Amino acid sequence: MKIESKEYRTIWFENNVVKIIDQTKLPHRFVIKDLKTVMEAVNAIKIMEVRGAPLIGATAAYGLVLSILENKDQSFLKKSADYLIKSRPTAINLKWAVDRMMKKLSGVNSDKIFEIALKEAEEICKEDEKFCKNIGIHGLKIIEDIHNKKKDTINILTHCNAGWLATINWGTATSPIYQAHRKGIPIHIWVDETRPRNQGANLTSYELNEEKVPNTLIADNTGGLLMQRGKVDMCIVGSDRTLANGDVCNKIGTYLKALAAKDNNIPFYVALPSSTIDWKTKYHKNIPIEERNSDELSHIEGLDNDGNFKTIRIYPKKSKAMNLAFDVTPAKYITGLITEKGICEASTEGLKNLFK
């Protein structure tokens, strides 16, 4: 996808360095950052220089490549894998990618281990890019069906950033949007600002602007009213972890959007690659919900009138804050899951039929 009319992926390997777009600087500054060690990769995930379940997984895969460049010893590799897995607990892609890499690398003591690691990390990225494009192709059919009935601009509400910046390319929730826009279907996106880190405002609106997709920023709690007033035709969100029964763990606030959509008979879709499916966890209360630093709530970042980047406090100093990063939307509120293999019901049977 494009930034300032130039095509980018979110992550790539070049001259023994992992290159990332530092998303903590967006939308005010576009910075490409070098990751040279595995601990720099761990830190990039922790402080959300990279974020979004698929991109976190890809960064972890490249992190193990960096680990091998530092030290080819298997014990160092295993420690690196542990550090990466613990860097953020909720998104399943992280552990999925590390486990996939370690399956290829465990016990390999030859000089070819770097070559094997790099090839597998690249394969993870290529696969995610292909999957996300296919999600867009399948999701496009939903938008086309609505357009054929409405014959007017399709208003789509999304939450957080499940765009190309959260993946390698295309995005999950945004992929059908980009496909529809390129096909000439008139669309408009309602973008939740998504407190506390404003990933909708800072990232989703930013990338939609770069692709010239019409969009309007709204406060997180505005969506329900828009749905009541008939100004939302469908919702598409992403997923950080989808259980085999169809329950979806995603950015905090997703559950409330699903409830409002259900009450107003508005289709609510979740877009995800199969790497985001957790086939083992049976009950959503067993999903680890990340609690992040309360400073993300009590402080906000932006540009002042002189163009200087500043962080300011917006809460009283004595106020306590709880910063839970994710919630869970039960399958019964989800119209369907859009995956690289097609669209299915959010249920055990639906997923099993699609992923035999």
BALOBA-1460 file (C-alpha; in Angstrom, 3 decimals):
// residues 356
<rec num="1" residu="m" x="0.000" y="0.000" z="0.000"/>
<rec num="2" residu="k" x="1.042" y="3.629" z="-0.316"/>
<rec num="3" residu="i" x="2.521" y="6.381" z="1.803"/>
<rec num="4" residu="e" x="3.068" y="9.632" z="-0.084"/>
<rec num="5" residu="s" x="2.350" y="7.732" z="-3.334"/>
<rec num="6" residu="k" x="5.179" y="5.234" z="-2.720"/>
<rec num="7" residu="e" x="4.530" y="1.521" z="-2.175"/>
<rec num="8" residu="y" x="5.634" y="0.034" z="1.158"/>
<rec num="9" residu="r" x="5.398" y="-3.126" z="3.203"/>
<rec num="10" residu="t" x="5.327" y="-2.697" z="6.970"/>
<rec num="11" residu="i" x="8.474" y="-4.796" z="7.538"/>
<rec num="12" residu="w" x="11.378" y="-6.086" z="5.456"/>
<rec num="13" residu="f" x="14.922" y="-7.448" z="5.793"/>
<rec num="14" residu="e" x="17.821" y="-5.582" z="4.254"/>
<rec num="15" residu="n" x="21.609" y="-5.820" z="4.792"/>
<rec num="16" residu="n" x="21.221" y="-7.956" z="7.951"/>
<rec num="17" residu="v" x="18.841" y="-5.416" z="9.471"/>
<rec num="18" residu="v" x="15.070" y="-5.579" z="9.950"/>
<rec num="19" residu="k" x="13.366" y="-2.425" z="8.668"/>
<rec num="20" residu="i" x="10.064" y="-1.313" z="10.195"/>
<rec num="21" residu="i" x="7.765" y="1.689" z="9.936"/>
<rec num="22" residu="d" x="7.806" y="3.151" z="13.453"/>
<rec num="23" residu="q" x="4.075" y="3.424" z="14.103"/>
<rec num="24" residu="t" x="4.498" y="5.358" z="17.347"/>
<rec num="25" residu="k" x="5.537" y="8.320" z="15.191"/>
<rec num="26" residu="l" x="2.544" y="8.204" z="12.831"/>
<rec num="27" residu="p" x="0.672" y="10.170" z="11.604"/>
<rec num="28" residu="h" x="2.896" y="13.170" z="12.269"/>
<rec num="29" residu="r" x="6.218" y="11.681" z="11.196"/>
<rec num="30" residu="f" x="7.087" y="8.886" z="8.808"/>
<rec num="31" residu="v" x="10.141" y="7.107" z="10.219"/>
<rec num="32" residu="i" x="11.756" y="3.878" z="9.030"/>
<rec num="33" residu="k" x="13.587" y="2.281" z="11.940"/>
<rec num="34" residu="d" x="16.326" y="-0.381" z="11.967"/>
<rec num="35" residu="l" x="16.123" y="-3.373" z="14.301"/>
<rec num="36" residu="k" x="19.559" y="-4.936" z="14.725"/>
<rec num="37" residu="t" x="19.133" y="-7.318" z="17.677"/>
<rec num="38" residu="v" x="16.462" y="-9.675" z="18.950"/>
<rec num="39" residu="m" x="15.901" y="-7.495" z="22.028"/>
<rec num="40" residu="e" x="15.280" y="-4.509" z="19.778"/>
<rec num="41" residu="a" x="12.595" y="-6.610" z="18.079"/>
<rec num="42" residu="v" x="11.129" y="-7.516" z="21.490"/>
<rec num="43" residu="n" x="11.084" y="-3.844" z="22.492"/>
<rec num="44" residu="a" x="9.503" y="-2.782" z="19.184"/>
<rec num="45" residu="i" x="6.627" y="-5.170" z="19.904"/>
<rec num="46" residu="k" x="6.308" y="-4.105" z="23.558"/>
<rec num="47" residu="i" x="6.174" y="-0.363" z="22.968"/>
<rec num="48" residu="m" x="4.062" y="-0.834" z="19.815"/>
<rec num="49" residu="e" x="6.453" y="0.514" z="17.223"/>
<rec num="50" residu="v" x="4.950" y="-2.464" z="15.428"/>
<rec num="51" residu="r" x="1.414" y="-3.606" z="16.303"/>
<rec num="52" residu="g" x="-1.440" y="-5.592" z="14.867"/>
<rec num="53" residu="a" x="-1.559" y="-9.367" z="15.308"/>
<rec num="54" residu="p" x="-0.146" y="-10.416" z="11.884"/>
<rec num="55" residu="l" x="2.641" y="-7.805" z="11.962"/>
<rec num="56" residu="i" x="3.621" y="-8.760" z="15.510"/>
<rec num="57" residu="g" x="3.982" y="-12.357" z="14.325"/>
<rec num="58" residu="a" x="6.148" y="-11.312" z="11.382"/>
<rec num="59" residu="t" x="8.323" y="-9.136" z="13.635"/>
<rec num="60" residu="a" x="8.828" y="-12.077" z="15.999"/>
<rec num="61" residu="a" x="9.859" y="-14.266" z="13.057"/>
<rec num="62" residu="y" x="12.426" y="-11.695" z="11.946"/>
<rec num="63" residu="g" x="13.458" y="-11.311" z="15.584"/>
<rec num="64" residu="l" x="14.631" y="-14.930" z="15.558"/>
<rec num="65" residu="v" x="16.611" y="-14.207" z="12.381"/>
<rec num="66" residu="l" x="18.341" y="-11.396" z="14.266"/>
<rec num="67" residu="s" x="18.910" y="-13.760" z="17.181"/>
<rec num="68" residu="i" x="20.808" y="-16.141" z="14.901"/>
<rec num="69" residu="l" x="22.897" y="-13.294" z="13.543"/>
<rec num="70" residu="e" x="23.888" y="-12.456" z="17.116"/>
<rec num="71" residu="n" x="24.517" y="-16.003" z="18.311"/>
<rec num="72" residu="k" x="23.862" y="-19.321" z="16.540"/>
<rec num="73" residu="d" x="23.778" y="-21.230" z="19.813"/>
<rec num="74" residu="q" x="20.497" y="-23.128" z="20.290"/>
<rec num="75" residu="s" x="20.150" y="-22.086" z="23.947"/>
<rec num="76" residu="f" x="20.324" y="-18.403" z="22.940"/>
<rec num="77" residu="l" x="17.729" y="-19.071" z="20.247"/>
<rec num="78" residu="k" x="15.356" y="-20.669" z="22.768"/>
<rec num="79" residu="k" x="15.778" y="-17.762" z="25.195"/>
<rec num="80" residu="s" x="15.076" y="-15.355" z="22.345"/>
<rec num="81" residu="a" x="11.905" y="-17.269" z="21.492"/>
<rec num="82" residu="d" x="10.736" y="-17.028" z="25.118"/>
<rec num="83" residu="y" x="11.387" y="-13.266" z="25.263"/>
<rec num="84" residu="l" x="9.435" y="-12.739" z="22.052"/>
<rec num="85" residu="i" x="6.438" y="-14.812" z="23.152"/>
<rec num="86" residu="k" x="6.217" y="-12.890" z="26.436"/>
<rec num="87" residu="s" x="6.476" y="-9.450" z="24.799"/>
<rec num="88" residu="r" x="2.681" y="-9.220" z="24.269"/>
<rec num="89" residu="p" x="0.356" y="-11.965" z="25.511"/>
<rec num="90" residu="t" x="-3.005" y="-11.553" z="23.771"/>
<rec num="91" residu="a" x="-2.441" y="-11.765" z="19.997"/>
<rec num="92" residu="i" x="-2.058" y="-15.442" z="19.086"/>
<rec num="93" residu="n" x="-0.079" y="-14.721" z="15.896"/>
<rec num="94" residu="l" x="2.976" y="-13.962" z="18.002"/>
<rec num="95" residu="k" x="3.239" y="-17.421" z="19.524"/>
<rec num="96" residu="w" x="2.101" y="-19.013" z="16.255"/>
<rec num="97" residu="a" x="4.972" y="-17.398" z="14.345"/>
<rec num="98" residu="v" x="7.596" y="-18.202" z="17.000"/>
<rec num="99" residu="d" x="6.437" y="-21.833" z="17.213"/>
<rec num="100" residu="r" x="6.517" y="-22.128" z="13.422"/>
<rec num="101" residu="m" x="10.050" y="-20.716" z="13.276"/>
<rec num="102" residu="m" x="11.312" y="-22.905" z="16.117"/>
<rec num="103" residu="k" x="9.900" y="-26.016" z="14.462"/>
<rec num="104" residu="k" x="12.229" y="-25.263" z="11.538"/>
<rec num="105" residu="l" x="15.220" y="-24.172" z="13.604"/>
<rec num="106" residu="s" x="15.330" y="-26.365" z="16.718"/>
<rec num="107" residu="g" x="18.266" y="-28.737" z="16.579"/>
<rec num="108" residu="v" x="19.784" y="-27.131" z="13.468"/>
<rec num="109" residu="n" x="23.459" y="-26.524" z="14.198"/>
<rec num="110" residu="s" x="24.784" y="-26.090" z="10.663"/>
<rec num="111" residu="d" x="25.851" y="-22.877" z="8.966"/>
<rec num="112" residu="k" x="22.591" y="-22.990" z="7.011"/>
<rec num="113" residu="i" x="20.481" y="-22.044" z="10.047"/>
<rec num="114" residu="f" x="20.477" y="-18.350" z="9.104"/>
<rec num="115" residu="e" x="19.396" y="-19.148" z="5.558"/>
<rec num="116" residu="i" x="16.615" y="-21.432" z="6.851"/>
<rec num="117" residu="a" x="15.409" y="-18.811" z="9.337"/>
<rec num="118" residu="l" x="15.352" y="-15.972" z="6.837"/>
<rec num="119" residu="k" x="13.526" y="-18.073" z="4.262"/>
<rec num="120" residu="e" x="10.822" y="-19.046" z="6.781"/>
<rec num="121" residu="a" x="10.385" y="-15.475" z="8.040"/>
<rec num="122" residu="e" x="9.990" y="-14.264" z="4.460"/>
<rec num="123" residu="e" x="7.491" y="-17.046" z="3.807"/>
<rec num="124" residu="i" x="5.416" y="-15.952" z="6.812"/>
<rec num="125" residu="c" x="5.318" y="-12.417" z="5.392"/>
<rec num="126" residu="k" x="4.467" y="-13.501" z="1.843"/>
<rec num="127" residu="e" x="1.755" y="-15.800" z="3.156"/>
<rec num="128" residu="d" x="0.184" y="-13.057" z="5.260"/>
<rec num="129" residu="e" x="0.198" y="-10.640" z="2.328"/>
<rec num="130" residu="k" x="-1.522" y="-13.246" z="0.129"/>
<rec num="131" residu="f" x="-4.039" y="-14.138" z="2.845"/>
<rec num="132" residu="c" x="-4.957" y="-10.489" z="3.446"/>
<rec num="133" residu="k" x="-5.457" y="-9.866" z="-0.259"/>
<rec num="134" residu="n" x="-7.761" y="-12.910" z="-0.406"/>
<rec num="135" residu="i" x="-9.686" y="-11.596" z="2.620"/>
<rec num="136" residu="g" x="-10.308" y="-8.463" z="0.576"/>
<rec num="137" residu="i" x="-11.529" y="-10.424" z="-2.442"/>
<rec num="138" residu="h" x="-13.975" y="-12.433" z="-0.324"/>
<rec num="139" residu="g" x="-15.133" y="-9.408" z="1.683"/>
<rec num="140" residu="l" x="-15.673" y="-7.403" z="-1.498"/>
<rec num="141" residu="k" x="-18.640" y="-9.661" z="-2.313"/>
<rec num="142" residu="i" x="-20.412" y="-8.505" z="0.864"/>
<rec num="143" residu="i" x="-19.916" y="-4.843" z="-0.032"/>
<rec num="144" residu="e" x="-21.064" y="-5.495" z="-3.610"/>
<rec num="145" residu="d" x="-24.245" y="-7.172" z="-2.363"/>
<rec num="146" residu="i" x="-25.082" y="-4.201" z="-0.136"/>
<rec num="147" residu="h" x="-24.321" y="-1.770" z="-2.973"/>
<rec num="148" residu="n" x="-26.553" y="-3.668" z="-5.405"/>
<rec num="149" residu="k" x="-29.439" y="-3.203" z="-2.966"/>
<rec num="150" residu="k" x="-28.685" y="0.342" z="-1.813"/>
<rec num="151" residu="k" x="-27.387" y="1.880" z="-5.065"/>
<rec num="152" residu="d" x="-25.678" y="4.575" z="-3.029"/>
<rec num="153" residu="t" x="-22.561" y="5.196" z="-0.911"/>
<rec num="154" residu="i" x="-21.855" y="2.328" z="1.490"/>
<rec num="155" residu="n" x="-21.090" y="3.521" z="5.033"/>
<rec num="156" residu="i" x="-18.765" y="1.128" z="6.862"/>
<rec num="157" residu="l" x="-17.784" y="1.429" z="10.516"/>
<rec num="158" residu="t" x="-14.487" y="-0.004" z="11.733"/>
<rec num="159" residu="h" x="-12.662" y="0.026" z="15.061"/>
<rec num="160" residu="c" x="-8.976" y="0.414" z="15.943"/>
<rec num="161" residu="n" x="-6.503" y="-0.289" z="13.125"/>
<rec num="162" residu="a" x="-6.911" y="-3.541" z="11.238"/>
<rec num="163" residu="g" x="-5.396" y="-1.895" z="8.191"/>
<rec num="164" residu="w" x="-2.300" y="-2.664" z="6.168"/>
<rec num="165" residu="l" x="-0.225" y="-1.113" z="8.952"/>
<rec num="166" residu="a" x="-1.352" y="-3.991" z="11.197"/>
<rec num="167" residu="t" x="-0.294" y="-6.625" z="8.667"/>
<rec num="168" residu="i" x="2.337" y="-6.906" z="5.952"/>
<rec num="169" residu="n" x="0.072" y="-5.378" z="3.312"/>
<rec num="170" residu="w" x="-3.637" y="-4.837" z="2.499"/>
<rec num="171" residu="g" x="-4.823" y="-5.271" z="6.103"/>
<rec num="172" residu="t" x="-7.681" y="-7.441" z="7.339"/>
<rec num="173" residu="a" x="-10.734" y="-5.236" z="7.935"/>
<rec num="174" residu="t" x="-9.503" y="-2.695" z="5.392"/>
<rec num="175" residu="s" x="-8.714" y="-5.190" z="2.643"/>
<rec num="176" residu="p" x="-12.349" y="-5.455" z="1.425"/>
<rec num="177" residu="i" x="-12.547" y="-1.656" z="1.683"/>
<rec num="178" residu="y" x="-9.492" y="-1.189" z="-0.546"/>
<rec num="179" residu="q" x="-10.806" y="-3.754" z="-3.030"/>
<rec num="180" residu="a" x="-14.181" y="-1.974" z="-3.192"/>
<rec num="181" residu="h" x="-12.541" y="1.450" z="-3.565"/>
<rec num="182" residu="r" x="-10.346" y="0.224" z="-6.438"/>
<rec num="183" residu="k" x="-13.398" y="-1.235" z="-8.133"/>
<rec num="184" residu="g" x="-15.129" y="2.136" z="-8.018"/>
<rec num="185" residu="i" x="-17.825" y="1.275" z="-5.472"/>
<rec num="186" residu="p" x="-18.697" y="4.464" z="-3.548"/>
<rec num="187" residu="i" x="-17.755" y="3.891" z="0.098"/>
<rec num="188" residu="h" x="-17.309" y="6.019" z="3.198"/>
<rec num="189" residu="i" x="-15.646" y="4.814" z="6.392"/>
<rec num="190" residu="w" x="-16.584" y="5.811" z="9.932"/>
<rec num="191" residu="v" x="-13.310" y="5.562" z="11.862"/>
<rec num="192" residu="d" x="-13.475" y="5.173" z="15.652"/>
<rec num="193" residu="e" x="-10.591" y="7.171" z="17.109"/>
<rec num="194" residu="t" x="-10.011" y="4.198" z="19.433"/>
<rec num="195" residu="r" x="-8.805" y="5.379" z="22.792"/>
<rec num="196" residu="p" x="-6.456" y="5.129" z="24.546"/>
<rec num="197" residu="r" x="-3.781" y="5.078" z="21.833"/>
<rec num="198" residu="n" x="-5.970" y="6.539" z="19.080"/>
<rec num="199" residu="q" x="-4.983" y="3.847" z="16.597"/>
<rec num="200" residu="g" x="-8.056" y="4.557" z="14.510"/>
<rec num="201" residu="a" x="-7.318" y="8.275" z="14.329"/>
<rec num="202" residu="n" x="-3.549" y="7.971" z="14.038"/>
<rec num="203" residu="l" x="-3.312" y="4.942" z="11.762"/>
<rec num="204" residu="t" x="-6.577" y="3.920" z="10.071"/>
<rec num="205" residu="s" x="-7.571" y="7.430" z="9.007"/>
<rec num="206" residu="y" x="-3.966" y="8.104" z="7.997"/>
<rec num="207" residu="e" x="-3.725" y="5.112" z="5.677"/>
<rec num="208" residu="l" x="-7.224" y="5.662" z="4.250"/>
<rec num="209" residu="n" x="-6.226" y="9.244" z="3.455"/>
<rec num="210" residu="e" x="-3.094" y="8.020" z="1.687"/>
<rec num="211" residu="e" x="-5.250" y="5.679" z="-0.431"/>
<rec num="212" residu="k" x="-7.820" y="8.472" z="-0.971"/>
<rec num="213" residu="v" x="-10.659" y="6.513" z="0.649"/>
<rec num="214" residu="p" x="-13.331" y="8.897" z="2.068"/>
<rec num="215" residu="n" x="-13.462" y="8.653" z="5.863"/>
<rec num="216" residu="t" x="-14.648" y="10.528" z="8.930"/>
<rec num="217" residu="l" x="-13.204" y="10.271" z="12.428"/>
<rec num="218" residu="i" x="-15.654" y="9.777" z="15.282"/>
<rec num="219" residu="a" x="-15.348" y="9.404" z="19.051"/>
<rec num="220" residu="d" x="-15.518" y="5.782" z="20.179"/>
<rec num="221" residu="n" x="-19.041" y="6.086" z="21.572"/>
<rec num="222" residu="t" x="-20.597" y="7.720" z="18.501"/>
<rec num="223" residu="g" x="-21.152" y="4.522" z="16.526"/>
<rec num="224" residu="g" x="-24.323" y="3.479" z="18.326"/>
<rec num="225" residu="l" x="-26.096" y="6.741" z="17.501"/>
<rec num="226" residu="l" x="-25.013" y="6.535" z="13.853"/>
<rec num="227" residu="m" x="-26.431" y="3.029" z="13.684"/>
<rec num="228" residu="q" x="-29.745" y="4.198" z="15.188"/>
<rec num="229" residu="r" x="-29.932" y="6.997" z="12.603"/>
<rec num="230" residu="g" x="-29.361" y="4.608" z="9.670"/>
<rec num="231" residu="k" x="-25.918" y="5.967" z="8.833"/>
<rec num="232" residu="v" x="-24.039" y="2.639" z="9.086"/>
<rec num="233" residu="d" x="-24.559" y="-0.138" z="6.520"/>
<rec num="234" residu="m" x="-22.077" y="-2.625" z="7.950"/>
<rec num="235" residu="c" x="-19.228" y="-3.031" z="10.443"/>
<rec num="236" residu="i" x="-15.888" y="-4.702" z="9.740"/>
<rec num="237" residu="v" x="-13.283" y="-5.173" z="12.468"/>
<rec num="238" residu="g" x="-10.125" y="-7.219" z="12.851"/>
<rec num="239" residu="s" x="-9.127" y="-9.845" z="15.405"/>
<rec num="240" residu="d" x="-6.173" y="-10.484" z="17.670"/>
<rec num="241" residu="r" x="-7.352" y="-13.969" z="18.587"/>
<rec num="242" residu="t" x="-10.369" y="-15.912" z="17.338"/>
<rec num="243" residu="l" x="-11.356" y="-19.039" z="19.228"/>
<rec num="244" residu="a" x="-12.456" y="-22.205" z="17.448"/>
<rec num="245" residu="n" x="-16.047" y="-21.528" z="18.590"/>
<rec num="246" residu="g" x="-16.078" y="-18.148" z="16.810"/>
<rec num="247" residu="d" x="-15.579" y="-15.842" z="19.815"/>
<rec num="248" residu="v" x="-13.354" y="-12.911" z="18.845"/>
<rec num="249" residu="c" x="-10.829" y="-11.095" z="21.003"/>
<rec num="250" residu="n" x="-10.035" y="-7.673" z="19.574"/>
<rec num="251" residu="k" x="-9.204" y="-4.116" z="20.605"/>
<rec num="252" residu="i" x="-11.166" y="-2.890" z="23.635"/>
<rec num="253" residu="g" x="-14.476" y="-1.411" z="22.501"/>
<rec num="254" residu="t" x="-15.185" y="-3.986" z="19.785"/>
<rec num="255" residu="y" x="-17.738" y="-5.809" z="21.960"/>
<rec num="256" residu="l" x="-19.786" y="-2.633" z="22.441"/>
<rec num="257" residu="k" x="-19.881" y="-2.030" z="18.666"/>
<rec num="258" residu="a" x="-21.128" y="-5.582" z="18.132"/>
<rec num="259" residu="l" x="-23.905" y="-5.079" z="20.698"/>
<rec num="260" residu="a" x="-25.023" y="-1.854" z="19.022"/>
<rec num="261" residu="a" x="-24.918" y="-3.489" z="15.582"/>
<rec num="262" residu="k" x="-27.024" y="-6.422" z="16.801"/>
<rec num="263" residu="d" x="-29.622" y="-4.092" z="18.312"/>
<rec num="264" residu="n" x="-29.905" y="-2.197" z="15.020"/>
<rec num="265" residu="n" x="-29.825" y="-5.212" z="12.662"/>
<rec num="266" residu="i" x="-26.550" y="-4.132" z="11.092"/>
<rec num="267" residu="p" x="-24.187" y="-6.843" z="9.794"/>
<rec num="268" residu="f" x="-21.058" y="-7.158" z="11.913"/>
<rec num="269" residu="y" x="-18.129" y="-8.939" z="10.260"/>
<rec num="270" residu="v" x="-14.688" y="-9.889" z="11.552"/>
<rec num="271" residu="a" x="-11.799" y="-10.181" z="9.076"/>
<rec num="272" residu="l" x="-8.842" y="-12.388" z="9.966"/>
<rec num="273" residu="p" x="-6.171" y="-14.679" z="8.505"/>
<rec num="274" residu="s" x="-6.108" y="-18.270" z="9.783"/>
<rec num="275" residu="s" x="-2.911" y="-17.506" z="11.738"/>
<rec num="276" residu="t" x="-5.173" y="-15.580" z="14.146"/>
<rec num="277" residu="i" x="-7.283" y="-18.631" z="15.019"/>
<rec num="278" residu="d" x="-6.621" y="-20.205" z="18.419"/>
<rec num="279" residu="w" x="-7.699" y="-23.831" z="17.975"/>
<rec num="280" residu="k" x="-6.762" y="-24.863" z="21.520"/>
<rec num="281" residu="t" x="-8.313" y="-22.359" z="23.952"/>
<rec num="282" residu="k" x="-11.876" y="-23.502" z="24.641"/>
<rec num="283" residu="y" x="-13.272" y="-20.635" z="26.717"/>
<rec num="284" residu="h" x="-12.830" y="-16.911" z="26.142"/>
<rec num="285" residu="k" x="-12.193" y="-16.220" z="29.846"/>
<rec num="286" residu="n" x="-8.943" y="-18.157" z="29.432"/>
<rec num="287" residu="i" x="-7.623" y="-15.616" z="26.923"/>
<rec num="288" residu="p" x="-4.929" y="-13.489" z="28.582"/>
<rec num="289" residu="i" x="-6.102" y="-9.864" z="28.371"/>
<rec num="290" residu="e" x="-3.151" y="-7.507" z="28.257"/>
<rec num="291" residu="e" x="-3.198" y="-4.645" z="30.742"/>
<rec num="292" residu="r" x="-0.934" y="-1.872" z="29.562"/>
<rec num="293" residu="n" x="0.628" y="1.103" z="31.288"/>
<rec num="294" residu="s" x="-1.992" y="3.549" z="32.577"/>
<rec num="295" residu="d" x="0.062" y="6.422" z="31.091"/>
<rec num="296" residu="e" x="-1.524" y="5.544" z="27.738"/>
<rec num="297" residu="l" x="-4.828" y="6.692" z="29.252"/>
<rec num="298" residu="s" x="-3.645" y="9.589" z="31.379"/>
<rec num="299" residu="h" x="-1.406" y="11.145" z="28.720"/>
<rec num="300" residu="i" x="-1.906" y="12.004" z="25.066"/>
<rec num="301" residu="e" x="0.577" y="12.731" z="22.272"/>
<rec num="302" residu="g" x="0.369" y="15.211" z="19.438"/>
<rec num="303" residu="l" x="1.757" y="18.313" z="17.759"/>
<rec num="304" residu="d" x="1.590" y="21.741" z="19.368"/>
<rec num="305" residu="n" x="0.955" y="24.943" z="17.404"/>
<rec num="306" residu="d" x="4.661" y="25.195" z="16.563"/>
<rec num="307" residu="g" x="4.780" y="21.685" z="15.128"/>
<rec num="308" residu="n" x="6.608" y="20.195" z="18.094"/>
<rec num="309" residu="f" x="5.752" y="16.633" z="19.134"/>
<rec num="310" residu="k" x="4.636" y="16.627" z="22.781"/>
<rec num="311" residu="t" x="3.133" y="14.346" z="25.414"/>
<rec num="312" residu="i" x="0.749" y="15.975" z="27.880"/>
<rec num="313" residu="r" x="-1.222" y="14.784" z="30.903"/>
<rec num="314" residu="i" x="-5.030" y="14.935" z="30.567"/>
<rec num="315" residu="y" x="-6.051" y="13.287" z="33.877"/>
<rec num="316" residu="p" x="-5.737" y="14.613" z="37.434"/>
<rec num="317" residu="k" x="-2.445" y="13.456" z="38.948"/>
<rec num="318" residu="k" x="-4.177" y="11.569" z="41.741"/>
<rec num="319" residu="s" x="-6.537" y="9.650" z="39.447"/>
<rec num="320" residu="k" x="-5.994" y="5.927" z="39.042"/>
<rec num="321" residu="a" x="-6.559" y="4.328" z="35.652"/>
<rec num="322" residu="m" x="-7.031" y="0.788" z="34.342"/>
<rec num="323" residu="n" x="-5.825" y="0.228" z="30.794"/>
<rec num="324" residu="l" x="-7.139" y="-3.104" z="29.483"/>
<rec num="325" residu="a" x="-6.213" y="-3.455" z="25.820"/>
<rec num="326" residu="f" x="-8.738" y="-6.025" z="24.538"/>
<rec num="327" residu="d" x="-12.258" y="-7.364" z="24.963"/>
<rec num="328" residu="v" x="-14.132" y="-10.413" z="23.662"/>
<rec num="329" residu="t" x="-17.110" y="-10.414" z="21.320"/>
<rec num="330" residu="p" x="-19.164" y="-13.618" z="21.632"/>
<rec num="331" residu="a" x="-19.828" y="-15.447" z="18.375"/>
<rec num="332" residu="k" x="-23.582" y="-14.887" z="18.624"/>
<rec num="333" residu="y" x="-23.096" y="-11.194" z="17.840"/>
<rec num="334" residu="i" x="-20.949" y="-11.812" z="14.753"/>
<rec num="335" residu="t" x="-22.574" y="-12.054" z="11.309"/>
<rec num="336" residu="g" x="-19.611" y="-13.849" z="9.774"/>
<rec num="337" residu="l" x="-15.843" y="-14.364" z="9.703"/>
<rec num="338" residu="i" x="-14.001" y="-13.249" z="6.567"/>
<rec num="339" residu="t" x="-10.860" y="-15.364" z="6.069"/>
<rec num="340" residu="e" x="-8.428" y="-16.126" z="3.262"/>
<rec num="341" residu="k" x="-10.460" y="-19.233" z="2.441"/>
<rec num="342" residu="g" x="-13.834" y="-17.527" z="2.334"/>
<rec num="343" residu="i" x="-16.614" y="-16.379" z="4.647"/>
<rec num="344" residu="c" x="-18.050" y="-18.620" z="7.334"/>
<rec num="345" residu="e" x="-20.386" y="-18.543" z="10.289"/>
<rec num="346" residu="a" x="-18.742" y="-17.594" z="13.585"/>
<rec num="347" residu="s" x="-19.072" y="-21.068" z="15.090"/>
<rec num="348" residu="t" x="-17.178" y="-24.301" z="15.628"/>
<rec num="349" residu="e" x="-18.949" y="-25.883" z="12.685"/>
<rec num="350" residu="g" x="-18.406" y="-22.881" z="10.429"/>
<rec num="351" residu="l" x="-14.661" y="-22.780" z="11.046"/>
<rec num="352" residu="k" x="-14.234" y="-26.554" z="10.816"/>
<rec num="353" residu="n" x="-16.010" y="-26.660" z="7.469"/>
<rec num="354" residu="l" x="-13.762" y="-23.912" z="6.103"/>
<rec num="355" residu="f" x="-10.511" y="-25.236" z="7.585"/>
<rec num="356" residu="k" x="-10.780" y="-28.986" z="7.182"/>
